[in-house]
């Protein structure tokens, strides 16, 4: 269960344009960043979980940054009230120090690794790493193809949208529900990802009043985009939840001042307080003329996403095999030392 003092986001998105790392942007305003280095199985995620547990006990406000390939694993922690962060600095994240030893402190958890064990398993590790690369290459090829299909759906639907009606609705929504806050740019809230489990959504804290946006072949994305434009024109504070397969498109909006969530039903079906019917903004004759074509494209796209999920499950199994070898070779006393050091630096004890 999510603790009330813990916010959860993903470190990145497996997008149709490749892996999009968002961790760097999330920690850019922190005054001090502890960057964890080390091999798979060196205890980075376990260390982060220990620090998170300590933060919860102390009632510290913290953002838990989850791995988009494995939502049970952590890639970072952001302590907002202390302007500090602890982050996994191994690929696919590229955390380049700007002030080494001042702002960024490097912590190497694999300092005492048994290289003899790794050397004895070199051939196995090379094969597993090569397999992992092949799998992810296929994953991003499939996601790219799914993205092209989504573009075709969007092109077909765009000719049938009743834009004036949609814009008027979004303007009314903003004026009725949102308070001007003098903020005219959205904050990114990566709360959804695609992994071996399928689409995973991290609930927004605080049990927000939720509007669910019905979807037909991606139609909800245009509705949410226009709601975002209207809210920004109104000066409201808004966090944009990007699509789990295309960071350029929105799948949800969260308004923190009003505790209102607007989320598409394209990827996650969840109970909402009120529904927004997208069909009211699309010409019914256009839908009738193009329904067969759109459904065919959407079925093809769903099949590609299903293949991605299967491949990501294979990638997860391969990663586990790699991790087992490194775990056997690692000396976890270094992770214990790092945990004590970080508790002192962050919590003062």
C-alpha positions as a printed NumPy array, in Angstrom:
array([[  0.   ,   0.   ,   0.   ],
       [  1.253,   3.47 ,  -0.864],
       [  2.137,   5.565,   2.216],
       [  0.606,   9.051,   2.344],
       [  4.062,  10.692,   2.536],
       [  5.35 ,   8.739,  -0.494],
       [  4.731,   9.76 ,  -4.1  ],
       [  5.562,   7.253,  -6.823],
       [  6.738,   7.856, -10.387],
       [  8.581,   5.887, -13.057],
       [ 12.215,   6.551, -13.962],
       [ 11.471,   6.354, -17.67 ],
       [  9.196,   5.094, -20.432],
       [  9.651,   2.363, -23.028],
       [  8.445,   4.54 , -25.889],
       [  7.97 ,   4.139, -29.634],
       [ 11.054,   6.367, -29.981],
       [ 13.167,   4.132, -27.722],
       [ 13.773,   4.301, -23.993],
       [ 13.034,   7.759, -22.59 ],
       [ 14.89 ,   8.317, -19.316],
       [ 13.155,  10.856, -17.067],
       [ 15.225,  10.362, -13.911],
       [ 17.701,  13.113, -14.803],
       [ 14.916,  15.677, -15.118],
       [ 13.334,  14.659, -11.827],
       [ 16.515,  15.252,  -9.795],
       [ 17.855,  18.315, -11.63 ],
       [ 16.773,  20.749,  -8.899],
       [ 18.293,  18.773,  -6.011],
       [ 21.255,  20.415,  -4.281],
       [ 22.917,  17.078,  -3.549],
       [ 22.668,  13.795,  -5.458],
       [ 24.17 ,  10.495,  -4.348],
       [ 24.787,   8.4  ,  -7.462],
       [ 24.874,   4.63 ,  -6.975],
       [ 27.211,   2.685,  -9.212],
       [ 27.57 ,  -1.074,  -9.403],
       [ 26.791,  -4.22 , -11.315],
       [ 23.41 ,  -5.951, -11.483],
       [ 22.814,  -7.679,  -8.168],
       [ 25.085,  -5.337,  -6.203],
       [ 22.239,  -4.212,  -3.921],
       [ 21.314,  -0.809,  -5.416],
       [ 17.541,  -1.345,  -5.331],
       [ 17.689,  -3.068,  -1.93 ],
       [ 19.642,  -0.122,  -0.524],
       [ 17.046,   2.297,  -1.901],
       [ 14.246,   0.258,  -0.317],
       [ 16.009,   0.399,   3.051],
       [ 16.303,   4.179,   2.798],
       [ 12.648,   4.444,   1.766],
       [ 11.585,   2.424,   4.813],
       [ 13.618,   4.755,   7.033],
       [ 12.014,   7.796,   5.427],
       [  8.504,   6.43 ,   5.965],
       [  9.187,   5.713,   9.66 ],
       [ 10.379,   9.308,  10.067],
       [  7.414,  10.722,   8.16 ],
       [  9.702,  12.257,   5.526],
       [  8.132,  13.386,   2.265],
       [  9.779,  11.324,  -0.463],
       [  9.293,  10.498,  -4.141],
       [ 10.017,   6.855,  -4.941],
       [ 11.297,   6.509,  -8.507],
       [ 10.408,   3.054,  -9.817],
       [ 12.044,   1.037, -12.582],
       [  9.872,   0.943, -15.714],
       [ 11.066,  -2.586, -16.547],
       [ 10.318,  -3.895, -13.042],
       [  7.923,  -1.783, -10.928],
       [  8.978,  -3.727,  -7.809],
       [ 12.486,  -2.311,  -8.169],
       [ 13.59 ,   1.223,  -7.272],
       [ 15.815,   3.463,  -9.409],
       [ 15.883,   6.438,  -7.082],
       [ 14.554,   8.429,  -4.132],
       [ 13.972,  12.179,  -4.011],
       [ 13.795,  13.868,  -0.605],
       [ 12.058,  17.102,  -1.56 ],
       [ 12.223,  18.826,   1.84 ],
       [ 15.968,  18.196,   2.011],
       [ 16.711,  18.883,  -1.691],
       [ 18.55 ,  15.561,  -1.86 ],
       [ 18.299,  12.494,  -4.061],
       [ 19.783,   9.017,  -4.254],
       [ 19.761,   7.586,  -7.779],
       [ 20.865,   4.536,  -9.724],
       [ 23.512,   5.867, -12.073],
       [ 23.873,   2.772, -14.251],
       [ 22.454,   2.403, -17.792],
       [ 19.924,   3.184, -19.154],
       [ 20.21 ,   6.269, -16.923],
       [ 23.002,   8.679, -17.749],
       [ 23.741,  10.817, -14.711],
       [ 26.671,  13.022, -15.621],
       [ 28.117,  14.897, -12.6  ],
       [ 28.122,  18.686, -12.895],
       [ 30.016,  19.313,  -9.634],
       [ 31.653,  15.98 ,  -8.708],
       [ 32.27 ,  15.682,  -4.996],
       [ 30.199,  18.804,  -4.317],
       [ 26.726,  18.286,  -5.765],
       [ 27.163,  14.68 ,  -6.902],
       [ 28.678,  12.013,  -4.652],
       [ 29.529,   8.71 ,  -6.357],
       [ 29.033,   5.51 ,  -4.363],
       [ 30.427,   2.308,  -5.898],
       [ 28.69 ,  -0.764,  -4.475],
       [ 30.762,  -3.174,  -6.586],
       [ 34.101,  -2.054,  -5.179],
       [ 34.861,  -5.432,  -3.613],
       [ 33.359,  -7.66 ,  -6.323],
       [ 34.995, -11.067,  -6.854],
       [ 36.369, -10.77 , -10.388],
       [ 37.492, -14.405, -10.401],
       [ 33.876, -15.55 , -10.227],
       [ 32.926, -13.2  , -13.06 ],
       [ 35.857, -14.331, -15.19 ],
       [ 34.815, -17.949, -14.741],
       [ 31.355, -17.036, -16.045],
       [ 32.48 , -14.645, -18.785],
       [ 31.109, -16.706, -21.674],
       [ 27.687, -17.024, -20.033],
       [ 27.552, -13.31 , -19.238],
       [ 28.492, -12.369, -22.805],
       [ 25.728, -14.568, -24.221],
       [ 23.134, -13.262, -21.755],
       [ 24.054,  -9.61 , -22.43 ],
       [ 23.915, -10.172, -26.204],
       [ 20.492, -11.796, -25.805],
       [ 19.285,  -8.862, -23.711],
       [ 20.358,  -6.395, -26.42 ],
       [ 18.615,  -8.402, -29.159],
       [ 15.392,  -8.525, -27.154],
       [ 15.288,  -4.783, -26.533],
       [ 16.123,  -4.048, -30.144],
       [ 13.057,  -6.087, -31.124],
       [ 10.977,  -4.383, -28.413],
       [ 11.682,  -0.905, -29.771],
       [ 11.118,  -2.011, -33.369],
       [  7.669,  -3.293, -32.412],
       [  6.881,  -0.169, -30.398],
       [  7.939,   1.988, -33.35 ],
       [  5.57 ,   0.042, -35.618],
       [  2.769,   0.426, -33.059],
       [  3.488,   4.166, -32.997],
       [  3.116,   4.41 , -36.783],
       [ -0.245,   2.648, -36.589],
       [ -1.361,   5.059, -33.841],
       [ -0.424,   7.95 , -36.128],
       [ -2.644,   6.478, -38.86 ],
       [ -5.536,   6.188, -36.393],
       [ -4.985,   9.774, -35.294],
       [ -4.984,  10.98 , -38.915],
       [ -8.272,   9.234, -39.684],
       [ -9.952,  10.456, -36.496],
       [ -8.739,  14.046, -36.908],
       [-10.997,  14.537, -39.942],
       [-14.061,  13.715, -37.873],
       [-13.426,  15.695, -34.701],
       [-15.852,  18.505, -33.921],
       [-13.121,  20.893, -32.827],
       [-15.297,  23.843, -31.862],
       [-17.44 ,  21.644, -29.629],
       [-14.362,  20.077, -28.018],
       [-12.647,  23.432, -27.405],
       [-15.825,  24.887, -25.864],
       [-16.162,  21.881, -23.531],
       [-12.519,  22.137, -22.403],
       [-12.863,  25.867, -21.737],
       [-15.976,  25.254, -19.613],
       [-14.196,  22.468, -17.719],
       [-11.272,  24.767, -16.878],
       [-13.463,  27.691, -15.788],
       [-15.734,  25.48 , -13.676],
       [-13.172,  23.238, -11.959],
       [ -9.768,  24.941, -11.904],
       [ -8.261,  27.85 , -10.004],
       [ -5.776,  30.174, -11.74 ],
       [ -2.333,  29.758, -10.189],
       [ -0.256,  31.777, -12.643],
       [  1.418,  28.624, -13.989],
       [  1.566,  28.288, -17.758],
       [  3.618,  25.133, -18.341],
       [  2.819,  21.562, -17.272],
       [  4.936,  19.349, -15.056],
       [  5.619,  15.818, -16.278],
       [  4.196,  13.05 , -14.087],
       [  5.408,   9.631, -15.362],
       [  2.805,   7.494, -13.618],
       [  2.27 ,   4.799, -16.254],
       [  4.549,   2.321, -18.007],
       [  4.557,  -0.763, -20.232],
       [  6.458,  -3.756, -18.861],
       [  6.214,  -7.557, -18.747],
       [  3.043,  -7.215, -16.615],
       [  1.399,  -5.081, -19.267],
       [  0.367,  -1.503, -18.533],
       [  1.076,  -0.495, -14.938],
       [ -0.372,   2.649, -13.358],
       [  0.919,   4.273, -10.162],
       [ -2.068,   5.842,  -8.37 ],
       [ -1.883,   9.53 ,  -7.513],
       [ -1.847,  10.157,  -3.771],
       [ -4.837,  11.662,  -2.034],
       [ -7.76 ,   9.827,  -3.697],
       [ -8.447,  12.499,  -6.329],
       [-11.82 ,  13.169,  -7.892],
       [-11.42 ,  11.227, -11.126],
       [-12.748,  11.873, -14.615],
       [-12.317,   8.849, -16.899],
       [-12.046,   9.679, -20.599],
       [-13.556,   7.002, -22.828],
       [-11.356,   5.929, -25.724],
       [-11.967,   4.829, -29.283],
       [ -8.747,   4.102, -31.195],
       [ -6.801,   6.851, -29.424],
       [ -9.524,   9.52 , -29.446],
       [ -9.01 ,  10.232, -25.737],
       [ -5.517,  11.62 , -26.387],
       [ -6.899,  14.563, -28.365],
       [ -9.5  ,  15.292, -25.684],
       [ -6.854,  15.25 , -22.937],
       [ -4.507,  17.403, -25.047],
       [ -7.183,  20.067, -25.441],
       [ -8.011,  19.9  , -21.725],
       [ -4.336,  20.525, -21.056],
       [ -4.28 ,  23.548, -23.411],
       [ -7.4  ,  24.983, -21.752],
       [ -6.045,  24.499, -18.218],
       [ -2.747,  26.194, -19.098],
       [ -4.579,  29.087, -20.752],
       [ -6.488,  29.372, -17.485],
       [ -3.194,  29.498, -15.553],
       [ -3.952,  26.336, -13.565],
       [ -1.235,  24.104, -12.14 ],
       [ -1.264,  20.788, -14.022],
       [  0.849,  17.636, -14.194],
       [  0.793,  15.779, -17.491],
       [  0.853,  11.961, -17.444],
       [  2.524,  10.83 , -20.692],
       [  1.396,   7.827, -22.694],
       [  3.251,   4.654, -21.615],
       [  4.249,   4.009, -25.243],
       [  4.692,   7.537, -26.624],
       [  6.044,  10.301, -24.404],
       [  4.823,  12.938, -26.886],
       [  1.163,  12.096, -26.186],
       [ -0.833,  12.508, -22.965],
       [ -2.827,   9.811, -21.237],
       [ -3.822,  11.816, -18.182],
       [ -3.776,  15.119, -16.286],
       [ -3.53 ,  15.768, -12.565],
       [ -4.501,  19.084, -10.991],
       [ -2.862,  19.106,  -7.522],
       [ -4.508,  22.268,  -6.187],
       [ -7.98 ,  20.863,  -6.885],
       [ -7.001,  17.166,  -6.426],
       [ -8.628,  16.308,  -9.766],
       [ -7.417,  13.513, -12.036],
       [ -8.371,  13.143, -15.695],
       [ -7.259,   9.804, -17.149],
       [ -7.76 ,   7.926, -20.404],
       [ -9.254,   4.458, -20.474],
       [ -7.039,   3.455, -23.408],
       [ -4.456,   1.669, -21.273],
       [ -5.94 ,   1.297, -17.799],
       [ -9.588,   0.767, -16.926],
       [-10.364,   2.144, -13.491],
       [-13.405,   3.313, -11.599],
       [-13.96 ,   7.038, -11.855],
       [-16.302,   9.565, -10.305],
       [-17.431,  10.914, -13.654],
       [-17.026,   9.848, -17.301],
       [-16.209,  11.979, -20.337],
       [-17.67 ,  10.502, -23.514],
       [-15.327,  11.211, -26.447],
       [-17.939,  10.187, -29.056],
       [-19.765,  13.462, -28.401],
       [-16.814,  15.281, -30.015],
       [-16.6  ,  13.108, -33.162],
       [-18.967,  13.22 , -36.139],
       [-21.062,  10.044, -35.995],
       [-21.112,   9.634, -39.795],
       [-17.32 ,   9.805, -39.88 ],
       [-17.14 ,   7.076, -37.231],
       [-19.601,   4.935, -39.181],
       [-17.637,   5.317, -42.429],
       [-14.28 ,   4.507, -40.841],
       [-15.155,   2.144, -37.982],
       [-13.955,  -1.011, -39.763],
       [-10.643,   0.535, -40.778],
       [-10.008,   1.978, -37.326],
       [-10.853,  -1.263, -35.53 ],
       [ -8.51 ,  -3.198, -37.83 ],
       [ -5.667,  -0.781, -37.096],
       [ -6.345,  -0.849, -33.367],
       [ -6.385,  -4.666, -33.324],
       [ -3.047,  -4.762, -35.158],
       [ -1.589,  -2.239, -32.745],
       [ -2.803,  -4.257, -29.746],
       [ -1.189,  -7.405, -31.166],
       [  2.133,  -5.592, -31.475],
       [  1.86 ,  -4.38 , -27.878],
       [  1.146,  -7.977, -26.829],
       [  4.343,  -9.12 , -28.547],
       [  6.249,  -6.36 , -26.747],
       [  4.943,  -7.602, -23.42 ],
       [  6.078, -11.169, -24.224],
       [  9.549,  -9.953, -25.187],
       [  9.824,  -7.843, -22.055],
       [  9.042, -10.903, -19.986],
       [ 11.941, -12.674, -21.736],
       [ 14.158,  -9.652, -21.032],
       [ 13.19 ,  -9.789, -17.356],
       [ 14.113, -13.477, -17.144],
       [ 17.446, -12.769, -18.867],
       [ 18.182,  -9.927, -16.454],
       [ 17.461, -12.239, -13.527],
       [ 19.95 , -14.779, -14.897],
       [ 22.612, -12.062, -15.201],
       [ 21.835, -10.785, -11.726],
       [ 22.236, -14.241, -10.151],
       [ 25.851, -14.458, -11.307],
       [ 26.711, -10.966, -10.109],
       [ 24.907, -11.473,  -6.796],
       [ 27.124, -14.501,  -6.098],
       [ 30.221, -12.413,  -6.861],
       [ 29.288,  -9.318,  -4.843],
       [ 30.362,  -8.392,  -1.322],
       [ 27.3  ,  -6.797,   0.264],
       [ 29.226,  -5.279,   3.139],
       [ 29.789,  -2.283,   0.836],
       [ 26.024,  -1.805,   0.479],
       [ 25.658,  -1.972,   4.279],
       [ 28.357,   0.694,   4.683],
       [ 26.655,   2.859,   2.072],
       [ 23.299,   2.511,   3.845],
       [ 24.779,   3.728,   7.149],
       [ 26.546,   6.612,   5.402],
       [ 23.428,   7.716,   3.518],
       [ 21.207,   7.543,   6.613],
       [ 23.64 ,   9.851,   8.358],
       [ 23.854,  12.273,   5.406],
       [ 20.118,  12.383,   4.732],
       [ 18.512,  11.947,   8.148],
       [ 21.378,  13.119,  10.365],
       [ 21.555,   9.861,  12.308]])
